[in-house]
Amino acid sequence: MAKQRRPTARAASSKSAAKRQATPKTAKRQATPKTAKRQATPRAAKRRTTPKSTARRKPAAGTRRAPRAPVVKIRQAYAKAVALYEKGLKALQRKHYPGAAAAFRQVLEQFPEERELHERARLYLNVCERETKPQARAPKSVDERILAATLALNRRDVDEALSLLRRTASSHRKHDHIQYMLALAHALGNDVETATEHLARAIALNPNNRLQAKQEPDFDSIRGTQLFRDAIKAP
Protein backbone atom coordinates (compact mmCIF):
# COMPACT_ATOMS: atom_id res chain seq x y z
CA MET A 1 0.00 0.00 0.00
CA ALA A 2 2.79 2.35 0.73
CA LYS A 3 4.20 2.00 -2.81
CA GLN A 4 0.94 3.05 -4.46
CA ARG A 5 0.75 6.55 -2.67
CA ARG A 6 3.98 7.91 -4.21
CA PRO A 7 2.69 8.12 -7.77
CA THR A 8 -0.26 10.20 -6.66
CA ALA A 9 2.05 12.87 -5.20
CA ARG A 10 3.93 13.10 -8.45
CA ALA A 11 0.67 13.46 -10.39
CA ALA A 12 -0.38 16.35 -8.21
CA SER A 13 2.90 18.10 -8.78
CA SER A 14 2.60 17.63 -12.53
CA LYS A 15 -0.86 19.20 -12.48
CA SER A 16 0.40 22.30 -10.71
CA ALA A 17 3.19 22.63 -13.27
CA ALA A 18 0.66 22.44 -16.08
CA LYS A 19 -1.43 25.20 -14.46
CA ARG A 20 1.63 27.46 -14.31
CA GLN A 21 2.20 26.99 -18.02
CA ALA A 22 -1.41 28.01 -18.75
CA THR A 23 -1.00 31.47 -17.06
CA PRO A 24 2.54 32.64 -17.69
CA LYS A 25 3.81 35.96 -16.25
CA THR A 26 5.18 37.03 -19.58
CA ALA A 27 1.67 37.23 -21.02
CA LYS A 28 0.65 39.88 -18.45
CA ARG A 29 3.71 41.90 -19.27
CA GLN A 30 2.93 41.81 -22.97
CA ALA A 31 -0.66 42.96 -22.39
CA THR A 32 0.31 46.19 -20.58
CA PRO A 33 3.83 47.08 -21.62
CA LYS A 34 5.41 50.11 -20.00
CA THR A 35 6.80 51.31 -23.32
CA ALA A 36 3.25 51.82 -24.64
CA LYS A 37 2.45 54.24 -21.82
CA ARG A 38 5.61 56.16 -22.49
CA GLN A 39 4.72 56.53 -26.19
CA ALA A 40 1.22 57.80 -25.36
CA THR A 41 2.46 60.79 -23.28
CA PRO A 42 6.04 61.55 -24.28
CA ARG A 43 7.82 64.25 -22.31
CA ALA A 44 9.49 65.61 -25.41
CA ALA A 45 6.10 66.55 -26.89
CA LYS A 46 5.18 68.55 -23.79
CA ARG A 47 8.43 70.42 -23.93
CA ARG A 48 7.93 71.38 -27.58
CA THR A 49 4.53 72.91 -26.91
CA THR A 50 6.01 75.39 -24.39
CA PRO A 51 9.50 76.34 -25.56
CA LYS A 52 11.73 78.18 -23.11
CA SER A 53 12.45 81.01 -25.52
CA THR A 54 8.85 82.29 -25.46
CA ALA A 55 8.44 82.09 -21.67
CA ARG A 56 8.97 85.46 -19.85
CA ARG A 57 10.61 85.39 -16.52
CA LYS A 58 9.40 87.88 -13.95
CA PRO A 59 12.07 89.74 -11.99
CA ALA A 60 12.51 88.52 -8.47
CA ALA A 61 11.22 90.73 -5.70
CA GLY A 62 13.75 93.21 -4.37
CA THR A 63 15.97 93.16 -7.47
CA ARG A 64 16.91 96.49 -9.19
CA ARG A 65 16.94 96.95 -12.91
CA ALA A 66 20.11 98.24 -14.52
CA PRO A 67 19.83 101.93 -15.62
CA ARG A 68 19.10 102.47 -19.28
CA ALA A 69 21.69 103.99 -21.57
CA PRO A 70 19.66 107.15 -22.55
CA VAL A 71 19.34 108.22 -18.92
CA VAL A 72 23.10 107.99 -18.50
CA LYS A 73 23.65 110.04 -21.66
CA ILE A 74 21.26 112.77 -20.48
CA ARG A 75 23.07 113.05 -17.15
CA GLN A 76 26.44 113.23 -18.90
CA ALA A 77 25.16 115.97 -21.24
CA TYR A 78 23.85 118.00 -18.31
CA ALA A 79 27.15 117.65 -16.48
CA LYS A 80 29.07 118.87 -19.53
CA ALA A 81 26.71 121.84 -19.95
CA VAL A 82 27.12 122.83 -16.29
CA ALA A 83 30.91 122.54 -16.59
CA LEU A 84 30.92 124.86 -19.61
CA TYR A 85 28.61 127.33 -17.85
CA GLU A 86 30.85 127.44 -14.79
CA LYS A 87 33.89 127.88 -17.01
CA GLY A 88 32.28 130.91 -18.65
CA LEU A 89 31.27 132.33 -15.28
CA LYS A 90 34.82 132.10 -13.94
CA ALA A 91 36.17 133.81 -17.07
CA LEU A 92 33.57 136.56 -16.69
CA GLN A 93 34.60 137.14 -13.07
CA ARG A 94 38.22 137.53 -14.24
CA LYS A 95 36.94 139.99 -16.93
CA HIS A 96 38.15 137.65 -19.68
CA TYR A 97 35.14 138.47 -21.85
CA PRO A 98 36.09 136.66 -25.11
CA GLY A 99 36.66 133.33 -23.34
CA ALA A 100 33.50 133.72 -21.28
CA ALA A 101 31.45 134.53 -24.38
CA ALA A 102 32.80 131.45 -26.17
CA ALA A 103 31.81 129.19 -23.26
CA PHE A 104 28.28 130.63 -23.03
CA ARG A 105 27.80 130.23 -26.80
CA GLN A 106 28.79 126.58 -26.54
CA VAL A 107 26.16 126.04 -23.84
CA LEU A 108 23.49 127.53 -26.12
CA GLU A 109 24.58 125.79 -29.32
CA GLN A 110 25.75 122.35 -28.15
CA PHE A 111 23.13 121.73 -25.43
CA PRO A 112 19.76 123.05 -26.71
CA GLU A 113 17.84 120.75 -24.35
CA GLU A 114 19.32 122.35 -21.20
CA ARG A 115 16.83 125.23 -21.09
CA GLU A 116 17.43 125.91 -17.41
CA LEU A 117 20.92 127.22 -18.22
CA HIS A 118 19.98 129.11 -21.38
CA GLU A 119 18.41 132.17 -19.77
CA ARG A 120 21.44 132.91 -17.57
CA ALA A 121 23.86 132.02 -20.36
CA ARG A 122 22.18 134.54 -22.70
CA LEU A 123 22.24 137.20 -19.99
CA TYR A 124 25.97 136.82 -19.36
CA LEU A 125 26.65 136.54 -23.09
CA ASN A 126 25.03 139.96 -23.61
CA VAL A 127 27.28 141.38 -20.90
CA CYS A 128 30.37 139.95 -22.63
CA GLU A 129 29.31 141.30 -26.02
CA ARG A 130 28.67 144.74 -24.57
CA GLU A 131 32.07 144.82 -22.88
CA THR A 132 33.93 143.63 -25.98
CA LYS A 133 32.11 146.03 -28.30
CA PRO A 134 34.47 148.76 -29.49
CA GLN A 135 33.76 152.03 -27.74
CA ALA A 136 32.96 155.02 -29.88
CA ARG A 137 35.54 157.76 -29.81
CA ALA A 138 34.42 160.73 -27.75
CA PRO A 139 33.75 163.82 -29.92
CA LYS A 140 36.28 166.60 -29.37
CA SER A 141 35.62 169.38 -31.86
CA VAL A 142 32.50 171.59 -31.90
CA ASP A 143 31.19 170.04 -35.11
CA GLU A 144 31.71 166.51 -33.76
CA ARG A 145 29.78 167.33 -30.58
CA ILE A 146 26.92 168.96 -32.52
CA LEU A 147 26.73 165.90 -34.79
CA ALA A 148 26.77 163.53 -31.80
CA ALA A 149 24.04 165.61 -30.10
CA THR A 150 21.94 165.50 -33.28
CA LEU A 151 22.22 161.70 -33.39
CA ALA A 152 21.28 161.49 -29.70
CA LEU A 153 18.15 163.62 -30.30
CA ASN A 154 17.18 161.44 -33.26
CA ARG A 155 17.10 158.39 -30.99
CA ARG A 156 15.41 160.51 -28.29
CA ASP A 157 18.32 160.32 -25.87
CA VAL A 158 17.73 163.80 -24.40
CA ASP A 159 20.20 163.42 -21.49
CA GLU A 160 23.09 162.49 -23.80
CA ALA A 161 22.29 165.37 -26.15
CA LEU A 162 22.15 167.90 -23.31
CA SER A 163 25.43 166.65 -21.87
CA LEU A 164 27.21 167.17 -25.20
CA LEU A 165 25.61 170.57 -25.93
CA ARG A 166 26.21 172.08 -22.49
CA ARG A 167 29.94 171.31 -22.59
CA THR A 168 30.15 172.96 -26.00
CA ALA A 169 27.93 175.95 -25.16
CA SER A 170 30.09 176.92 -22.17
CA SER A 171 32.92 177.87 -24.50
CA HIS A 172 30.81 178.90 -27.55
CA ARG A 173 28.04 181.10 -26.20
CA LYS A 174 27.47 182.89 -29.51
CA HIS A 175 27.06 179.74 -31.59
CA ASP A 176 23.41 180.02 -32.78
CA HIS A 177 23.14 176.38 -33.84
CA ILE A 178 24.16 175.17 -30.38
CA GLN A 179 21.46 177.42 -28.83
CA TYR A 180 18.91 176.09 -31.30
CA MET A 181 19.84 172.46 -30.47
CA LEU A 182 19.55 173.21 -26.75
CA ALA A 183 16.05 174.57 -27.38
CA LEU A 184 15.11 171.36 -29.19
CA ALA A 185 16.50 169.13 -26.42
CA HIS A 186 14.60 170.97 -23.67
CA ALA A 187 11.41 170.97 -25.77
CA LEU A 188 11.63 167.18 -26.11
CA GLY A 189 12.08 167.06 -22.33
CA ASN A 190 8.91 169.21 -21.90
CA ASP A 191 10.89 172.04 -20.25
CA VAL A 192 9.01 174.91 -21.91
CA GLU A 193 10.68 177.83 -20.11
CA THR A 194 14.29 176.72 -20.73
CA ALA A 195 13.50 175.67 -24.32
CA THR A 196 12.05 179.09 -25.23
CA GLU A 197 14.99 180.91 -23.60
CA HIS A 198 17.50 179.07 -25.82
CA LEU A 199 15.24 179.52 -28.85
CA ALA A 200 15.08 183.29 -28.29
CA ARG A 201 18.91 183.40 -28.11
CA ALA A 202 19.25 181.33 -31.28
CA ILE A 203 16.88 183.68 -33.16
CA ALA A 204 18.70 186.75 -31.80
CA LEU A 205 22.03 185.36 -33.05
CA ASN A 206 20.57 184.27 -36.41
CA PRO A 207 17.05 185.44 -37.46
CA ASN A 208 16.78 182.55 -39.94
CA ASN A 209 16.17 180.28 -36.93
CA ARG A 210 12.70 181.91 -36.53
CA LEU A 211 11.38 180.43 -39.78
CA GLN A 212 13.01 177.09 -39.06
CA ALA A 213 11.42 176.96 -35.60
CA LYS A 214 7.96 177.53 -37.08
CA GLN A 215 8.39 174.43 -39.26
CA GLU A 216 10.24 172.27 -36.73
CA PRO A 217 8.11 169.22 -35.69
CA ASP A 218 10.15 168.70 -32.49
CA PHE A 219 8.62 171.94 -31.14
CA ASP A 220 5.07 170.60 -31.47
CA SER A 221 4.87 169.77 -27.75
CA ILE A 222 5.36 173.46 -26.78
CA ARG A 223 4.06 175.20 -29.92
CA GLY A 224 0.71 176.13 -28.33
CA THR A 225 2.28 177.89 -25.31
CA GLN A 226 2.52 181.66 -25.00
CA LEU A 227 6.23 181.48 -24.28
CA PHE A 228 6.87 179.78 -27.62
CA ARG A 229 4.77 182.37 -29.49
CA ASP A 230 6.70 185.15 -27.78
CA ALA A 231 10.02 183.58 -28.68
CA ILE A 232 9.29 183.32 -32.44
CA LYS A 233 7.43 186.68 -32.61
CA ALA A 234 8.98 189.11 -35.02
CA PRO A 235 10.42 192.31 -33.46
Stockholm file with secondary structure:
# STOCKHOLM 1.0

chainA/1-235         MAKQRRPTARAASSKSAAKRQATPKTAKRQATPKTAKRQATPRAAKRRTTPKSTARRKPAAGTRRAPRAPVVKIRQAYAKAVALYEKGLKALQRKHYPGAAAAFRQVLEQFPEERELHERARLYLNVCERETKPQARAPKSVDERILAATLALNRRDVDEALSLLRRTASSHRKHDHIQYMLALAHALGNDVETATEHLARAIALNPNNRLQAKQEPDFDSIRGTQLFRDAIKAP
#=GR chainA/1-235 SS CHHHHHHHHHHHHHHHHHHHHHSCHHHHHHHSCHHHHHHHSCHHHHHHHSCTTTCCCCCCTTCCCCCCHHHHHHHHHHHHHHHHHHHHHHHHHTTCHHHHHHHHHHHHHHCTTCHHHHHHHHHHHHHHHHHHSCCCCCCCSHHHHHHHHHHHHHTTCHHHHHHHHHHHHTTCTTCHHHHHHHHHHHHHTTCHHHHHHHHHHHHHHCTHHHHHHHHCGGGTTTTTSHHHHHHHCCC
#=GC SS_cons         CHHHHHHHHHHHHHHHHHHHHHSCHHHHHHHSCHHHHHHHSCHHHHHHHSCTTTCCCCCCTTCCCCCCHHHHHHHHHHHHHHHHHHHHHHHHHTTCHHHHHHHHHHHHHHCTTCHHHHHHHHHHHHHHHHHHSCCCCCCCSHHHHHHHHHHHHHTTCHHHHHHHHHHHHTTCTTCHHHHHHHHHHHHHTTCHHHHHHHHHHHHHHCTHHHHHHHHCGGGTTTTTSHHHHHHHCCC
//
